[in-house]
């Protein structure tokens, strides 16, 4: 029961969103199956309080920031996110530390064996999916089911004080949605995964609003009118408290501070830092986030609002397990909020990678049109004279045509703009069954009449991108989490300053 065997077996399950085999039906999600699996595992999701976060973009950044705040306040904090960049363990963390390999293996095989027994007994119609298995492993880890109970011979730390859970897909039928959260957070909602969630923002919002609870608490921000209306309709039927996090967004122009990259001079900083003051509890609170980009101010605001709400509660009890809870709420002073924001680590989101020589590398997981627009806004803040190379690939179930229309013109060396004459666009394949083909990527560029070339693999693409980009330029790798994860790994191996 080794870690390598656990990972191999996990990936053999296949990804829920991968195209089905010819003639095979697409897998349908059913929350009842996750409940059956969790009950057979002893109901680990009932052993700890949680916060549940859904949305199209920003939910991972919000989750990472809130978890960092809770850790800074002294609470043992679980964090469950998806997908991962390099190793699957990244998805399941306690106080910033990924689940150890031995614990992952032990819990994986426990879940796998439980799933097999349920199928054999008729309790489940088919084995648990990739995401259901990982979610069950996360719940067991957060419940403290990884040590003495499993014969590991070391102390059991017990359940986490709180877990921050990022929804994988949608909300209503997502495997994470079997918890009863203290808070439900909805980040920005846009078109994505239409095959599963609906063809309009309103339909998608209704799916994501499935994480809301009767008499519960919702934290969100004003966004697209269709989303606002759908959220309002869902809230009205549930008699919940709705908290607007807009008070924690700076409403006056913010001057970029020069300390986001360890005090280096402005020319080496591709993007301004998020460093500003907001008012929390009638006191000034300094936001100094390592996550650049104006869009992160919305995610930070949601995390602050959640922290304030958690500390404002008189207490809580889990409905399924009244013995779990406390009578005082959470002690989260402003200083802990400041420290948590400052200590947030969420790689691959406008992340600058430095090399000892040659151009710098900017990584961003803009994997859908909404993410591409956000990246485009960040690129608009770069110096116009700085040469750029776009290293791009995406999944074929994303809107490649729209993403190309958003991003490719910013790197058009044939546009006639003097500043863009040294720009390049380089496509590369990614190792995923859902990946767009090189032919489709090149066709998207031809349709726009924008020059582009392709590499045979990501390692070659990164090497070529760095070779064709001037030393004062910037390589921007984006379009898919899978691309960014692999490029990040390659950059780390080739001597970058990545941790």
Secondary structure as the mmCIF struct_conf table of DSSP 4:
data_model
#
loop_
_struct_conf.conf_type_id
_struct_conf.id
_struct_conf.beg_label_comp_id
_struct_conf.beg_label_asym_id
_struct_conf.beg_label_seq_id
_struct_conf.end_label_comp_id
_struct_conf.end_label_asym_id
_struct_conf.end_label_seq_id
HELX_RH_AL_P HELX_RH_AL_P1 UNK A 3 UNK A 12
TURN_TY1_P TURN_TY1_P1 UNK A 13 UNK A 13
TURN_TY1_P TURN_TY1_P2 UNK A 16 UNK A 17
BEND BEND1 UNK A 18 UNK A 18
HELX_LH_PP_P HELX_LH_PP_P1 UNK A 19 UNK A 21
TURN_TY1_P TURN_TY1_P3 UNK A 22 UNK A 23
HELX_LH_PP_P HELX_LH_PP_P2 UNK A 24 UNK A 29
HELX_RH_AL_P HELX_RH_AL_P2 UNK A 31 UNK A 40
TURN_TY1_P TURN_TY1_P4 UNK A 41 UNK A 42
HELX_RH_3T_P HELX_RH_3T_P1 UNK A 44 UNK A 46
BEND BEND2 UNK A 47 UNK A 48
STRN STRN1 UNK A 50 UNK A 54
BEND BEND3 UNK A 56 UNK A 56
STRN STRN2 UNK A 57 UNK A 57
BEND BEND4 UNK A 58 UNK A 58
HELX_RH_AL_P HELX_RH_AL_P3 UNK A 59 UNK A 72
TURN_TY1_P TURN_TY1_P5 UNK A 73 UNK A 74
STRN STRN3 UNK A 77 UNK A 80
BEND BEND5 UNK A 82 UNK A 83
BEND BEND6 UNK A 85 UNK A 86
HELX_RH_3T_P HELX_RH_3T_P2 UNK A 88 UNK A 91
STRN STRN4 UNK A 92 UNK A 94
TURN_TY1_P TURN_TY1_P6 UNK A 95 UNK A 96
STRN STRN5 UNK A 97 UNK A 98
HELX_LH_PP_P HELX_LH_PP_P3 UNK A 99 UNK A 100
HELX_RH_AL_P HELX_RH_AL_P4 UNK A 101 UNK A 121
TURN_TY1_P TURN_TY1_P7 UNK A 122 UNK A 122
BEND BEND7 UNK A 123 UNK A 126
HELX_LH_PP_P HELX_LH_PP_P4 UNK A 127 UNK A 129
HELX_RH_AL_P HELX_RH_AL_P5 UNK A 130 UNK A 142
TURN_TY1_P TURN_TY1_P8 UNK A 143 UNK A 144
BEND BEND8 UNK A 146 UNK A 147
HELX_RH_3T_P HELX_RH_3T_P3 UNK A 148 UNK A 150
TURN_TY1_P TURN_TY1_P9 UNK A 151 UNK A 151
BEND BEND9 UNK A 154 UNK A 154
BEND BEND10 UNK A 159 UNK A 159
BEND BEND11 UNK A 161 UNK A 161
STRN STRN6 UNK A 162 UNK A 166
BEND BEND12 UNK A 168 UNK A 171
TURN_TY1_P TURN_TY1_P10 UNK A 172 UNK A 173
HELX_RH_3T_P HELX_RH_3T_P4 UNK A 175 UNK A 178
BEND BEND13 UNK A 179 UNK A 179
BEND BEND14 UNK A 182 UNK A 182
STRN STRN7 UNK A 183 UNK A 186
STRN STRN8 UNK A 188 UNK A 188
BEND BEND15 UNK A 191 UNK A 191
HELX_RH_AL_P HELX_RH_AL_P6 UNK A 194 UNK A 197
BEND BEND16 UNK A 199 UNK A 200
HELX_RH_AL_P HELX_RH_AL_P7 UNK A 201 UNK A 208
HELX_RH_3T_P HELX_RH_3T_P5 UNK A 209 UNK A 211
TURN_TY1_P TURN_TY1_P11 UNK A 214 UNK A 215
STRN STRN9 UNK A 217 UNK A 220
HELX_RH_AL_P HELX_RH_AL_P8 UNK A 225 UNK A 238
TURN_TY1_P TURN_TY1_P12 UNK A 239 UNK A 239
STRN STRN10 UNK A 241 UNK A 244
HELX_RH_3T_P HELX_RH_3T_P6 UNK A 245 UNK A 248
BEND BEND17 UNK A 249 UNK A 249
BEND BEND18 UNK A 252 UNK A 252
HELX_LH_PP_P HELX_LH_PP_P5 UNK A 255 UNK A 257
BEND BEND19 UNK A 258 UNK A 258
TURN_TY1_P TURN_TY1_P13 UNK A 260 UNK A 263
HELX_RH_3T_P HELX_RH_3T_P7 UNK A 266 UNK A 268
BEND BEND20 UNK A 270 UNK A 271
STRN STRN11 UNK A 274 UNK A 280
TURN_TY1_P TURN_TY1_P14 UNK A 281 UNK A 282
STRN STRN12 UNK A 283 UNK A 289
BEND BEND21 UNK A 290 UNK A 290
BEND BEND22 UNK A 293 UNK A 293
TURN_TY1_P TURN_TY1_P15 UNK A 294 UNK A 295
HELX_RH_AL_P HELX_RH_AL_P9 UNK A 296 UNK A 312
BEND BEND23 UNK A 314 UNK A 314
STRN STRN13 UNK A 316 UNK A 317
BEND BEND24 UNK A 319 UNK A 320
TURN_TY1_P TURN_TY1_P16 UNK A 322 UNK A 323
BEND BEND25 UNK A 324 UNK A 324
STRN STRN14 UNK A 325 UNK A 326
BEND BEND26 UNK A 327 UNK A 328
HELX_RH_AL_P HELX_RH_AL_P10 UNK A 334 UNK A 342
TURN_TY1_P TURN_TY1_P17 UNK A 343 UNK A 343
TURN_TY1_P TURN_TY1_P18 UNK A 347 UNK A 348
BEND BEND27 UNK A 349 UNK A 350
STRN STRN15 UNK A 351 UNK A 353
BEND BEND28 UNK A 356 UNK A 358
STRN STRN16 UNK A 360 UNK A 364
BEND BEND29 UNK A 368 UNK A 368
HELX_RH_AL_P HELX_RH_AL_P11 UNK A 369 UNK A 379
TURN_TY1_P TURN_TY1_P19 UNK A 380 UNK A 381
BEND BEND30 UNK A 382 UNK A 382
TURN_TY1_P TURN_TY1_P20 UNK A 384 UNK A 385
BEND BEND31 UNK A 386 UNK A 386
STRN STRN17 UNK A 388 UNK A 392
STRN STRN18 UNK A 395 UNK A 395
TURN_TY1_P TURN_TY1_P21 UNK A 396 UNK A 397
BEND BEND32 UNK A 398 UNK A 398
HELX_RH_AL_P HELX_RH_AL_P12 UNK A 400 UNK A 407
HELX_RH_3T_P HELX_RH_3T_P8 UNK A 408 UNK A 411
TURN_TY1_P TURN_TY1_P22 UNK A 413 UNK A 414
BEND BEND33 UNK A 415 UNK A 416
HELX_RH_3T_P HELX_RH_3T_P9 UNK A 418 UNK A 420
TURN_TY1_P TURN_TY1_P23 UNK A 421 UNK A 422
STRN STRN19 UNK A 424 UNK A 428
BEND BEND34 UNK A 431 UNK A 432
TURN_TY1_P TURN_TY1_P24 UNK A 433 UNK A 434
STRN STRN20 UNK A 435 UNK A 435
HELX_LH_PP_P HELX_LH_PP_P6 UNK A 436 UNK A 437
HELX_RH_AL_P HELX_RH_AL_P13 UNK A 438 UNK A 447
TURN_TY1_P TURN_TY1_P25 UNK A 448 UNK A 449
STRN STRN21 UNK A 453 UNK A 455
BEND BEND35 UNK A 456 UNK A 457
HELX_RH_AL_P HELX_RH_AL_P14 UNK A 458 UNK A 468
BEND BEND36 UNK A 469 UNK A 469
TURN_TY1_P TURN_TY1_P26 UNK A 471 UNK A 472
STRN STRN22 UNK A 474 UNK A 478
BEND BEND37 UNK A 479 UNK A 479
HELX_RH_AL_P HELX_RH_AL_P15 UNK A 481 UNK A 493
TURN_TY1_P TURN_TY1_P27 UNK A 494 UNK A 495
#
